[in-house]
Every structure is written in C-alpha cells, then in structure tokens.
Amino acid sequence: MNPILRALLNRAFGDRGERAAARHLRREGLRVLRRGYRTAHGEIDLVARDGDVLVFVEVKARRRGVPAEAVTLEKQRRLTLAALHFLKRYKLLEHPSRFDVVSVLWPDDDGEPTIEHLRNAFEAVGRGQMHR
C-alpha cells in the first residue's frame, strides 16, 4: 500500500478512536476540554477534567490485541513532557493531574468498539515536576 495512503488511513482510524473515547469519557462524567494538544515533544490525544483533576488521556485504537500495551515507557515520557508544557502554558502547575489511557478495540465487522478506561494508568516519567 502507498505509504501516504497508509498514513491517511491510520490517521482517520486514530481520529475515529479518539471520538469514541471522548464520548465514553463524557458518559463517565468527565468534561473533555481539548483534543489533539500538540507540542514539540508530542501530542496529548485528549485533555479532560474529572472534578478538580486535569486528565491527560492517551487513546489507543486497534483491531486486535491489547491497545494499552502500545503506551511504552518512551511514549509515557513524551506524554509527560507534553503535559508539563500544557500545565506551564496555562499556569496550572499546582493543579492536580493524572494520566489515563483509553483502549478502543474495534471488531472486524466495524460494530461498536470495546472501550476500556484505565485511570491513573502511569505516573509522570522523566524530568520535571508534576503535581499529583
């Protein structure tokens, strides 16, 4: 398959997973504040609020396997740096925050996905201070 076409299809699949994850989080009572927050260090798929806690959400959408397993230590480090950037930019360094992972597993027949929300999926990784 053409690499450009593959990249476009992967992005569309990822967007679909993020939309499903955002709907799921809203049903759980979280307020989604932002999608696709980008920095030089990486992207945060969703930024949400759970009561007084800011939640940085990594969404992993797959057709098979365990999507959350794709959140490697390196990915956690990049997410930590991006979250720190967000907190500094909006002067929220003293605000409690956490990292969640939402796994979206799509069936082969394109029916409704199985969604798993892992709260406090990992601690901040790498340099920098984050308030928990």
LINJO-V886038 format. One record per residue. RES is the residue in one letter. SS is DSSP state (A for helix, B for strand, O for the rest). NEAR is the number of other C-alpha atoms within 10 Angstrom. Layout:
<<RES/SS/NEAR> <RES/SS/NEAR>>
This chain:
<<M/O/5> <N/O/6> <P/A/8> <I/A/9> <L/A/10> <R/A/11> <A/A/11> <L/A/11> <L/A/12> <N/A/13> <R/A/12> <A/A/12> <F/A/15> <G/A/18> <D/A/17> <R/A/14> <G/A/23> <E/A/24> <R/A/14> <A/A/20> <A/A/27> <A/A/25> <R/A/14> <H/A/16> <L/A/21> <R/A/14> <R/A/10> <E/O/11> <G/O/11> <L/O/19> <R/B/18> <V/B/18> <L/B/12> <R/B/14> <R/B/17> <G/B/13> <Y/B/16> <R/B/14> <T/B/15> <A/O/9> <H/O/14> <G/B/17> <E/B/18> <I/B/23> <D/B/23> <L/B/24> <V/B/23> <A/B/22> <R/B/19> <D/B/16> <G/O/10> <D/O/9> <V/B/14> <L/B/23> <V/B/25> <F/B/25> <V/B/29> <E/B/25> <V/B/27> <K/B/22> <A/B/27> <R/B/19> <R/O/14> <R/O/11> <G/O/9> <V/O/13> <P/A/18> <A/A/21> <E/A/9> <A/A/14> <V/O/17> <T/O/10> <L/A/12> <E/A/11> <K/A/15> <Q/A/19> <R/A/19> <R/A/21> <L/A/25> <T/A/27> <L/A/25> <A/A/21> <A/A/30> <L/A/19> <H/A/18> <F/A/19> <L/A/18> <K/A/12> <R/A/10> <Y/O/8> <K/O/10> <L/O/15> <L/O/18> <E/O/12> <H/O/13> <P/O/13> <S/B/23> <R/B/22> <F/B/22> <D/B/21> <V/B/24> <V/B/26> <S/B/26> <V/B/27> <L/B/21> <W/O/18> <P/O/13> <D/O/9> <D/O/7> <D/O/8> <G/O/8> <E/O/11> <P/O/19> <T/B/12> <I/B/18> <E/B/15> <H/B/18> <L/B/15> <R/B/13> <N/B/14> <A/B/16> <F/B/15> <E/O/14> <A/O/21> <V/O/17> <G/O/13> <R/O/10> <G/O/9> <Q/O/13> <M/O/20> <H/O/13> <R/O/14>>
